[in-house]
């Protein structure tokens, strides 16, 4: 696993979440100036090369 230093990560794929809790949308401004919205939080499965 590469450590990018982020404390939280984002995914558009709800099927990868082990659990997911919807929240009121929270705007998040990206480095490119665009805004995206967090719509929930939860725990995700980690997919690694070679299935390990």
N, CA, C and O of each residue as an XYZ file, in Angstrom:
208
protein
N       0.858     -1.176      0.000
C       0.000      0.000      0.000
C       0.895      1.227      0.000
O       1.850      1.307      0.772
N       0.589      2.162     -0.851
C       1.326      3.419     -0.899
C       0.668      4.388      0.063
O      -0.549      4.572      0.027
N       1.463      5.010      0.925
C       0.936      5.985      1.881
C       1.016      7.362      1.251
O       2.103      7.920      1.095
N      -0.134      7.907      0.891
C      -0.164      9.233      0.270
C      -0.281     10.340      1.315
O      -0.291     11.518      0.960
N      -0.368      9.986      2.583
C      -0.452     10.980      3.644
C      -1.853     11.486      3.913
O      -2.054     12.292      4.821
N      -2.820     11.033      3.145
C      -4.202     11.482      3.350
C      -4.803     10.778      4.566
O      -4.542      9.600      4.809
N      -5.601     11.512      5.315
C      -6.269     10.913      6.474
C      -7.620     10.326      6.101
O      -8.170      9.501      6.830
N      -8.154     10.754      4.961
C      -9.423     10.222      4.477
C      -9.339     10.079      2.968
O      -8.626     10.828      2.300
N     -10.072      9.110      2.437
C     -10.062      8.843      1.008
C     -11.494      8.846      0.493
O     -12.445      8.735      1.266
N     -11.637      8.975     -0.831
C     -12.953      9.081     -1.451
C     -13.127      7.989     -2.489
O     -12.159      7.558     -3.116
N     -14.355      7.543     -2.669
C     -14.659      6.568     -3.708
C     -16.078      6.783     -4.210
O     -16.998      6.969     -3.414
N     -16.263      6.758     -5.536
C     -17.611      6.848     -6.090
C     -18.314      5.487     -6.123
O     -19.478      5.407     -6.517
N     -17.632      4.434     -5.721
C     -18.167      3.076     -5.824
C     -18.720      2.591     -4.488
O     -17.979      2.093     -3.640
N     -20.024      2.743     -4.312
C     -20.658      2.319     -3.053
C     -20.526      0.819     -2.823
O     -20.542      0.368     -1.678
N     -20.394      0.038     -3.900
C     -20.297     -1.414     -3.736
C     -18.992     -1.835     -3.047
O     -18.891     -2.961     -2.561
N     -17.997     -0.949     -3.000
C     -16.740     -1.275     -2.327
C     -16.796     -1.043     -0.822
O     -15.866     -1.415     -0.106
N     -17.870     -0.435     -0.334
C     -17.985     -0.156      1.090
C     -18.508     -1.374      1.843
O     -19.446     -2.038      1.402
N     -17.892     -1.652      2.975
C     -18.367     -2.710      3.861
C     -19.622     -2.211      4.576
O     -20.574     -2.959      4.797
N     -19.593     -0.938      4.928
C     -20.765     -0.272      5.502
C     -20.756      1.162      4.993
O     -19.699      1.690      4.647
N     -21.896      1.783      4.945
C     -22.004      3.136      4.395
C     -23.141      3.853      5.106
O     -24.251      3.330      5.209
N     -22.857      5.051      5.594
C     -23.858      5.877      6.258
C     -24.029      7.160      5.462
O     -23.070      7.911      5.277
N     -25.235      7.415      4.991
C     -25.490      8.648      4.249
C     -25.454      9.846      5.182
O     -25.850      9.764      6.345
N     -24.966     10.969      4.643
C     -24.924     12.236      5.375
C     -25.457     13.330      4.465
O     -25.556     13.130      3.254
N     -25.800     14.476      5.024
C     -26.135     15.626      4.192
C     -24.884     15.987      3.402
O     -23.788     15.979      3.963
N     -25.018     16.306      2.103
C     -23.845     16.589      1.279
C     -22.959     17.688      1.872
O     -23.437     18.737      2.303
N     -21.651     17.409      1.877
C     -20.654     18.358      2.365
C     -19.750     18.717      1.191
O     -19.134     17.826      0.605
N     -19.652     20.011      0.827
C     -18.788     20.386     -0.295
C     -17.310     20.225      0.063
O     -16.879     20.561      1.166
N     -16.549     19.703     -0.899
C     -15.109     19.520     -0.735
C     -14.443     20.118     -1.965
O     -14.743     19.722     -3.091
N     -13.548     21.062     -1.756
C     -12.864     21.713     -2.867
C     -11.572     20.962     -3.172
O     -10.736     20.764     -2.290
N     -11.417     20.548     -4.420
C     -10.236     19.802     -4.848
C      -9.095     20.763     -5.194
O      -9.298     21.972     -5.301
N      -7.902     20.208     -5.365
C      -6.724     21.016     -5.690
C      -6.890     21.759     -7.014
O      -6.290     22.817     -7.205
N      -7.696     21.219     -7.929
C      -7.905     21.871     -9.222
C      -8.991     22.942     -9.170
O      -9.346     23.516    -10.199
N      -9.519     23.215     -7.978
C     -10.533     24.254     -7.811
C     -11.965     23.769     -7.975
O     -12.902     24.513     -7.684
N     -12.152     22.544     -8.432
C     -13.506     22.012     -8.602
C     -14.060     21.546     -7.263
O     -13.311     21.187     -6.356
N     -15.381     21.558     -7.157
C     -16.047     21.135     -5.929
C     -16.726     19.793     -6.144
O     -17.411     19.579     -7.144
N     -16.524     18.891     -5.190
C     -17.255     17.625     -5.173
C     -17.944     17.543     -3.822
O     -17.673     18.354     -2.937
N     -18.815     16.590     -3.658
C     -19.596     16.513     -2.427
C     -19.472     15.143     -1.779
O     -19.635     14.115     -2.436
N     -19.186     15.143     -0.497
C     -19.231     13.906      0.283
C     -20.696     13.665      0.621
O     -21.375     14.561      1.123
N     -21.182     12.466      0.350
C     -22.585     12.138      0.610
C     -22.736     11.027      1.643
O     -23.849     10.601      1.952
N     -21.600     10.560      2.177
C     -21.650      9.517      3.187
C     -20.259      9.149      3.645
O     -19.262      9.689      3.165
N     -20.208      8.217      4.586
C     -18.914      7.726      5.067
C     -19.061      6.283      5.499
O     -20.168      5.806      5.750
N     -17.939      5.595      5.582
C     -17.965      4.199      5.994
C     -16.605      3.566      5.842
O     -15.606      4.255      5.638
N     -16.571      2.257      5.942
C     -15.338      1.487      5.797
C     -15.342      0.827      4.425
O     -16.383      0.384      3.939
N     -14.157      0.766      3.804
C     -14.038      0.180      2.473
C     -13.131     -1.031      2.474
O     -12.254     -1.174      3.326
N     -13.356     -1.898      1.505
C     -12.438     -2.995      1.231
C     -11.225     -2.398      0.515
O     -11.369     -1.475     -0.287
N     -10.049     -2.915      0.801
C      -8.842     -2.500      0.082
C      -8.525     -3.567     -0.959
O      -8.436     -4.752     -0.636
N      -8.354     -3.146     -2.205
C      -8.010     -4.063     -3.281
C      -6.540     -3.862     -3.619
O      -6.126     -2.758     -3.973
N      -5.757     -4.921     -3.510
C      -4.324     -4.845     -3.731
C      -3.932     -5.681     -4.940
O      -4.603     -6.660     -5.264
N      -2.829     -5.291     -5.620
C      -2.351     -6.107     -6.742
C      -2.069     -7.534     -6.277
O      -1.671     -7.752     -5.133
N      -2.270     -8.473     -7.140
C      -2.011     -9.886     -6.864
C      -2.958    -10.460     -5.821
O      -2.739    -11.578     -5.352
N      -4.012     -9.725     -5.440
C      -5.010    -10.235     -4.518
C      -4.551    -10.387     -3.086
O      -5.206    -11.069     -2.298
N      -3.437     -9.764     -2.730
C      -2.902     -9.891     -1.363
C      -3.246     -8.691     -0.523
O      -2.876     -8.631      0.650
